[in-house]
Amino acid sequence: MKLAYVYIMSNKNRTTLYIGVTNNIKRRTLEHKSGTGSVFTKRYNLHDLLYYEEIQGMMNGIRREKQLKNWHKEWKWNLIKELNPELQDLAESWFSEEEIEEYKRGKG
């Protein structure tokens, strides 16, 4: 069974959250960081990966994504802080600025 990843992105001020599901967390994070991930994440500058979890199977991942989207905001923050109490960008070291810019140019 293939892996799915449910993830939560936020902006630098930690005022807005975005929950998504993907089969490739690194590629999807690069899309968000380059502003090509979604209209919503681009509009609100949601570039920081605060949380992700591996799920067995895409259908299970989609179910988990929907579950988290229905949670109260406080519950979402509690989930994030359990694994990431400092609210650090978990993908901060995954890509250089040059890689992000290069990806952006290739998609633009």
N, C-alpha and C positions, 0 to 999 in steps of 0.2 A: 504494500500500500504506500502510495506517495505521501510525502510530508506536505502539510500546509502550515502557514505561519499567520497567526493573528497578531496584529501589531497596533501600537498606539503612537501617533506622532503629535507633536505640539510645537508651538512657536517659542521664541526665546524668552518671552515674558510669562510663559506657561498659563496663558489665559484661554486657549482654545485647544480642544482635543479632536483628533481624527482617528477612527478605528477602521482598520481594513484587514483584508485577508489576501494572501498571495501564495504562490508555490515557490517563489524565489525571493527571499527577504533582502538579499544584497541588491539585486537588480531593482526591486521596488523602492528600496530606500534611496538608491541613486536617482531614480526618477523623481522622487519627492524633493531631494536636495537640489536637483537641477531645475525644479519648477515645472517638470513635465508630468508629474504624478497624477494630478487631477486639478480641475478648476478650483475646487474648494481649498485644497492645500496650497495652491499657488496664491490665491487671493489672500489667505490668512498667514502666509509664510510659515507653514507647518513643516519644518525641515528637520526637527530633532526627534530621533527615535527614542522614546522613553520606556517602551515595554514591548516585548514580543514573547510568544510562546509557540512551541512546536505542537502540532496536532496531527494525528494519524488520519490521512484522507481529507480531500478537499471538502466533501460534504460535511464532515465533522467540523472542519475549520469554518465553514459558512455558518453552521449552527452556533458555534462559539462566538463568532463575530456578531451575529444578531442578538445573542444573549447579552453581550457586553454593551451593545448599543442601547439596549433597553434598561440598563442599570442607571441608577441615580449618579450624578456627577461625583458625589462624595465617595461612592463605592468604587468608581473608576480610579480616583486618586488614591484610595487606600490600596487597591490592587497594584498600582504602579509603585507606590512607596514601599510595599513589601519587598520587592526585588531591587528597587532603585531609589533608596531613601534620599539620595542627593539630587535626584531628578536630572542626572547627567544624560547627555546625548550618547546612547549606547553605541552609535555608529560613528562617533566623532573621528576615530582613527581608521575607518574603513576606506576612505577616499581622500585623495589630495584635492586641493582647490582646482588644480589643472585637470584632473579627471572629471570633476563635476562640470567645469566649463566646456571641456571637450564633448562630454555627453550632451550637454545643452545645445552646442552648435550642431551636433549630428541629428538632433531631434527637431531643431528649429527651422 
